[in-house]
Amino acid sequence: MGSLPHATGDEDLIAEAFTNFIVTAIERTVSVQSPGIEVIGQQEADRVHYLICDNGSDAQLGEQTSVVLEDRVETFPGATLDVWFAYRIIERHGGK
């Protein structure tokens, strides 16, 4: 992993989001003969884009994650609860 652009926001929450995505990438590559995980960051105008890539399989993660909120249920096919939390952190910081 090379240097990444700086992200602004709550440092603890951003660290948790990155950790959750990376842990999921590790879980996805556990049975791959030559596992690979790459973290890429790019600054574009007023936004920073990060991409965490792996060569793993969704089969390692199970079918889907459903999260019950106060007024709805959100379902994420192939996603772990860690990934769901990471997405919520990113949304909280105005990201996608």
WOHUWO-V702881 format. One record per residue. N is the residue number from 1. SS is DSSP state (H for helix, E for strand, - for the rest). Layout:
BEGIN
n:N ss:SS
n:N ss:SS
END
This chain:
BEGIN
n:1 ss:-
n:2 ss:-
n:3 ss:-
n:4 ss:-
n:5 ss:-
n:6 ss:-
n:7 ss:-
n:8 ss:-
n:9 ss:-
n:10 ss:-
n:11 ss:H
n:12 ss:H
n:13 ss:H
n:14 ss:H
n:15 ss:H
n:16 ss:H
n:17 ss:H
n:18 ss:H
n:19 ss:H
n:20 ss:H
n:21 ss:H
n:22 ss:H
n:23 ss:H
n:24 ss:H
n:25 ss:H
n:26 ss:H
n:27 ss:H
n:28 ss:H
n:29 ss:-
n:30 ss:-
n:31 ss:-
n:32 ss:-
n:33 ss:-
n:34 ss:-
n:35 ss:-
n:36 ss:-
n:37 ss:E
n:38 ss:E
n:39 ss:E
n:40 ss:E
n:41 ss:E
n:42 ss:E
n:43 ss:E
n:44 ss:E
n:45 ss:-
n:46 ss:-
n:47 ss:E
n:48 ss:E
n:49 ss:E
n:50 ss:E
n:51 ss:E
n:52 ss:E
n:53 ss:E
n:54 ss:E
n:55 ss:-
n:56 ss:-
n:57 ss:-
n:58 ss:H
n:59 ss:H
n:60 ss:H
n:61 ss:-
n:62 ss:-
n:63 ss:-
n:64 ss:E
n:65 ss:E
n:66 ss:E
n:67 ss:E
n:68 ss:E
n:69 ss:-
n:70 ss:-
n:71 ss:-
n:72 ss:-
n:73 ss:E
n:74 ss:E
n:75 ss:E
n:76 ss:E
n:77 ss:E
n:78 ss:-
n:79 ss:-
n:80 ss:-
n:81 ss:H
n:82 ss:H
n:83 ss:H
n:84 ss:H
n:85 ss:H
n:86 ss:H
n:87 ss:H
n:88 ss:H
n:89 ss:H
n:90 ss:H
n:91 ss:H
n:92 ss:H
n:93 ss:-
n:94 ss:-
n:95 ss:-
n:96 ss:-
END
